């Protein structure tokens, strides 16, 4: 739980292996802090939270996994609604259903948020590409401003699970040339065949010759050592926390690489879950997700004016909203 100024903590449940318990705690803390800013900037009534279930290799399938997820659900239920879990890397809608059956409040047990995360990331990527490369008129209904900035660009999508694959399809439909990668090589080949793209090793995905790198898998994939190896001018994807440190953000800015803040770009999923919980009509949900594009464009312009990384600009705006909300509530 990072901050509950705006409401109960809301954030996904990550199921993966970690080198140590300390590493799992650190990732949960970093991701929870990003969720605080995500909700603040998306103007949602939630605080930042995240949870991890450590994959020890013994609970990946069958009844053992179900028992572990059920125990986690019982713990969440004891929090009395202070934390609302959701789908994240390594967890499924079935897991959310099981957690809800233990008495926990869960939003996304019946509706998959992945297509909406992909849609929000798509309009964010369009905004980032337009900021750097410009755009031309388009009839693409999911571009944030009726312009298409990705036609003809090479986009490297790292991770083509449910979100990454949906993003790749949207980009291909808009005329981008796709380079795809995934730890599941069969899935990478399947998506590449579908979108007319090429396949690369996921470890090389950030460093291939491309215009946009779209990380859609694990966190912290761009390190200080990797800054000089990047050959793109835009980083915009659905992955949480793709940069290893704040120093990486500044190094990329100095190198002329525009990084779209991840917690702004990938907010489509949480917007979707809030919309379903509130009973929004489809059109209202679409408008709210597509508003991510103009929000990104404005942040990038402000960051350029301030000569600072967009992540710094976005974080300051998120903290400002928290302060304003805290003042009103005091």
C-alpha positions in Angstrom: 0.0 0.0 0.0 1.6 3.2 -1.2 -0.9 6.0 -0.7 -4.7 6.1 0.0 -5.3 9.9 -0.3 -7.7 9.4 -3.2 -9.3 6.1 -2.1 -8.6 2.5 -1.4 -5.5 0.9 -2.8 -6.0 -0.6 -6.2 -3.4 -2.6 -8.1 -2.6 -5.9 -9.7 -1.4 -9.2 -8.3 1.9 -10.3 -9.9 2.8 -14.0 -9.8 6.5 -14.5 -10.8 9.8 -15.8 -9.6 12.2 -13.4 -7.7 15.8 -13.9 -6.8 14.9 -13.1 -3.1 12.0 -12.0 -0.9 13.7 -8.5 -0.7 13.6 -8.2 -4.5 9.9 -9.1 -4.5 9.2 -6.5 -1.8 11.1 -3.8 -3.7 9.2 -4.5 -6.9 5.9 -4.3 -5.1 6.8 -1.0 -3.5 8.0 0.5 -6.8 4.9 -0.6 -8.6 2.6 0.5 -5.9 4.1 4.0 -6.0 3.5 4.1 -9.8 -0.1 3.0 -9.2 -0.6 6.1 -7.0 0.5 8.4 -9.8 -1.5 6.4 -12.4 -4.7 6.9 -10.6 -4.0 10.5 -9.7 -3.2 11.4 -13.4 -6.2 9.4 -14.7 -8.4 11.2 -12.1 -9.6 7.9 -10.6 -10.7 7.6 -6.9 -8.1 5.1 -5.9 -4.8 5.0 -4.1 -1.7 3.1 -5.2 -1.1 -0.5 -4.2 0.4 -3.7 -5.7 1.0 -7.2 -4.5 3.2 -10.1 -5.5 3.0 -13.8 -5.1 6.4 -15.4 -5.2 6.6 -18.2 -7.7 8.7 -20.8 -6.0 8.3 -23.4 -8.8 6.0 -25.5 -6.8 2.7 -23.7 -7.2 2.4 -23.0 -11.0 -0.4 -25.4 -11.9 -3.4 -27.3 -10.5 -4.6 -27.5 -7.0 -1.4 -26.3 -5.4 -1.7 -23.0 -7.2 -5.4 -22.7 -6.4 -4.7 -23.2 -2.8 -2.0 -20.6 -2.8 -4.2 -18.0 -4.6 -7.1 -18.8 -2.2 -4.9 -18.2 0.8 -3.9 -14.9 -0.7 -7.6 -14.0 -1.3 -8.4 -14.8 2.3 -5.6 -12.3 3.4 -7.0 -9.6 1.1 -10.5 -10.2 2.4 -9.3 -9.5 5.9 -8.2 -6.0 4.8 -11.9 -5.1 4.5 -11.8 -3.4 1.1 -8.6 -1.3 1.8 -7.0 -3.1 -1.1 -8.7 -4.0 -4.4 -6.6 -6.6 -6.4 -6.6 -7.0 -10.2 -5.0 -9.0 -13.0 -1.2 -8.5 -13.6 1.7 -10.4 -14.9 1.3 -14.1 -14.2 -2.3 -13.9 -12.9 -5.6 -14.5 -14.7 -9.3 -13.8 -14.5 -9.8 -17.2 -13.0 -7.4 -16.2 -10.2 -9.4 -13.1 -9.6 -12.6 -15.1 -9.4 -11.0 -17.4 -6.8 -9.8 -14.4 -4.8 -13.3 -12.9 -4.9 -14.7 -16.2 -3.6 -12.7 -15.7 -0.4 -14.6 -12.5 0.3 -12.2 -10.0 -1.2 -13.5 -7.1 -3.3 -12.3 -7.6 -6.9 -13.2 -5.6 -10.0 -12.0 -7.6 -13.0 -13.1 -11.1 -12.4 -15.6 -11.0 -15.2 -14.2 -8.6 -17.8 -10.7 -8.7 -19.3 -9.0 -5.3 -19.0 -6.2 -6.2 -21.4 -7.8 -4.8 -24.6 -8.4 -1.5 -22.9 -4.8 -1.4 -21.6 -3.7 -2.0 -25.1 -6.0 0.7 -26.5 -4.7 3.3 -24.0 -1.1 2.3 -24.7 -1.8 2.7 -28.4 -3.1 6.2 -28.2 -0.2 7.1 -25.8 2.3 5.6 -28.3 0.6 7.6 -31.1 1.0 10.8 -29.1 4.7 10.0 -28.4 5.4 9.3 -32.0 3.6 12.5 -33.1 5.6 14.5 -30.7 8.9 13.2 -32.1 8.1 12.4 -35.7 5.0 14.4 -36.5 1.8 12.9 -37.9 -0.6 13.0 -40.9 -4.4 12.9 -41.2 -5.9 9.5 -40.6 -9.3 7.9 -40.4 -8.1 5.7 -37.6 -10.8 6.0 -34.9 -8.5 5.1 -32.1 -6.0 7.8 -32.7 -6.4 10.5 -30.0 -6.7 13.4 -32.4 -7.6 12.0 -35.8 -3.9 11.8 -36.8 -1.8 8.8 -37.4 1.9 9.1 -36.4 2.9 5.5 -36.6 2.3 4.7 -40.3 5.6 3.5 -41.8 7.4 3.5 -38.4 9.2 0.4 -37.1 7.9 -0.5 -33.7 9.6 -3.1 -31.5 7.0 -4.7 -29.1 8.7 -6.6 -26.3 6.2 -9.1 -24.9 3.2 -10.2 -26.9 0.9 -11.6 -24.2 -2.7 -10.4 -24.1 -1.8 -6.7 -24.0 1.3 -6.7 -26.2 -0.4 -8.8 -28.9 -3.5 -6.5 -28.9 -1.2 -3.5 -29.2 0.7 -5.1 -32.1 -2.6 -5.6 -33.9 -3.6 -2.0 -33.5 -0.2 -0.8 -34.7 -0.2 -3.1 -37.7 -3.7 -1.8 -38.7 -2.3 1.7 -38.5 0.5 0.9 -40.9 3.4 0.3 -38.6 6.1 -2.3 -39.3 6.2 -4.7 -36.3 9.2 -6.4 -34.7 7.9 -8.7 -32.0 9.5 -10.7 -29.2 8.4 -12.9 -26.3 9.9 -15.4 -23.9 7.4 -17.8 -25.5 9.0 -18.1 -29.0 5.9 -19.9 -30.4 3.6 -17.1 -29.4 6.0 -14.5 -30.9 6.0 -16.3 -34.2 2.2 -16.6 -34.2 1.7 -12.9 -33.5 4.4 -11.9 -36.1 2.7 -14.0 -38.7 -0.6 -12.3 -37.9 0.7 -8.8 -38.1 3.2 -9.3 -40.9 6.1 -8.6 -38.6 9.5 -10.1 -37.8 10.7 -11.9 -34.6 13.7 -11.1 -32.5 15.0 -12.4 -29.2 13.3 -10.5 -26.3 16.7 -9.6 -24.8 17.5 -7.7 -28.0 14.1 -6.1 -28.5 15.1 -2.7 -26.9 18.2 -2.4 -29.1 17.0 -3.3 -32.6 16.9 -0.7 -35.3 13.5 0.8 -34.8 11.7 4.1 -34.3 9.7 3.2 -31.2 10.4 0.6 -28.5 7.3 -0.6 -26.8 8.1 -2.6 -23.6 5.0 -4.8 -22.7 6.5 -7.4 -20.4 8.9 -7.2 -17.4 10.0 -4.2 -15.5 13.3 -2.3 -15.5 14.4 -3.5 -19.0 16.4 -0.3 -19.8 19.4 0.1 -17.6 22.2 2.7 -17.5 24.4 0.3 -19.5 21.7 0.0 -22.2 21.0 3.7 -22.8 23.7 4.0 -25.5 22.6 0.8 -27.2 19.1 2.1 -27.9 18.5 3.0 -31.5 14.9 4.4 -31.2 13.7 7.9 -30.4 10.6 6.9 -28.5 9.9 4.5 -25.7 6.2 3.9 -25.1 4.7 0.7 -23.9 2.4 -1.1 -21.4 5.0 -2.5 -19.1 5.2 -1.0 -15.6 8.4 0.6 -14.4 10.5 0.0 -17.6 13.5 2.2 -16.5 15.9 0.9 -14.0 16.4 4.3 -12.2 15.6 8.0 -12.4 19.2 8.5 -13.8 18.2 6.4 -16.8 15.3 8.8 -17.5 17.7 11.8 -17.6 20.3 9.9 -19.6 17.7 9.1 -22.3 16.4 12.7 -22.4 20.0 13.9 -22.9 20.4 11.4 -25.7 17.2 12.6 -27.4 15.0 9.7 -26.5 11.4 10.6 -25.5 10.0 8.2 -22.8 6.2 8.2 -22.4 5.5 7.7 -18.7 4.4 4.1 -18.3 1.8 4.8 -15.6 0.1 7.3 -18.0 0.2 5.1 -21.0 -1.0 1.9 -19.4 -3.9 3.4 -17.5 -6.6 2.0 -19.8 -7.0 -1.2 -17.8 -7.7 0.5 -14.5 -10.0 3.0 -16.3 -11.9 0.0 -17.7 -12.2 -1.7 -14.3 -13.5 1.5 -12.7 -15.9 2.0 -15.6 -17.4 -1.5 -15.2 -17.7 -1.1 -11.5 -19.5 2.2 -11.9 -21.7 1.0 -14.8 -20.4 3.5 -17.4 -21.8 3.1 -20.9 -19.3 1.9 -23.6 -18.9 5.4 -25.2 -17.9 6.9 -21.9 -15.3 4.2 -21.3 -13.9 4.8 -24.8 -13.7 8.5 -24.3 -11.9 8.1 -21.0 -9.3 5.7 -22.4 -8.7 7.7 -25.5 -8.1 10.8 -23.4 -4.8 9.2 -22.5 -3.5 10.4 -25.9 -4.0 14.1 -25.3 -2.8 13.7 -21.7 0.5 12.3 -22.9 0.9 14.9 -25.6 0.5 17.7 -23.0 2.9 16.1 -20.6 5.5 15.8 -23.3 5.2 19.4 -24.3 5.5 20.5 -20.7 8.6 18.3 -20.2 10.3 19.8 -23.2 9.6 23.3 -22.0 11.0 22.4 -18.5 13.9 20.5 -20.1 13.3 17.6 -17.8 12.3 13.9 -18.4 8.5 13.4 -19.0 8.5 11.1 -16.0 9.5 14.0 -13.8 6.8 16.2 -15.2 4.1 13.5 -14.8 5.2 12.6 -11.2 5.0 16.3 -10.2 1.5 16.6 -11.6 0.4 13.4 -9.8 1.8 14.6 -6.5 0.1 18.0 -7.0 -3.3 16.3 -7.4 -2.6 14.3 -4.2 -1.8 17.5 -2.3 -4.9 19.3 -3.6 -7.1 16.3 -2.7 -5.5 16.0 0.7 -6.1 19.7 1.4 -9.8 19.5 0.4 -10.2 16.5 2.7 -8.5 18.0 5.7 
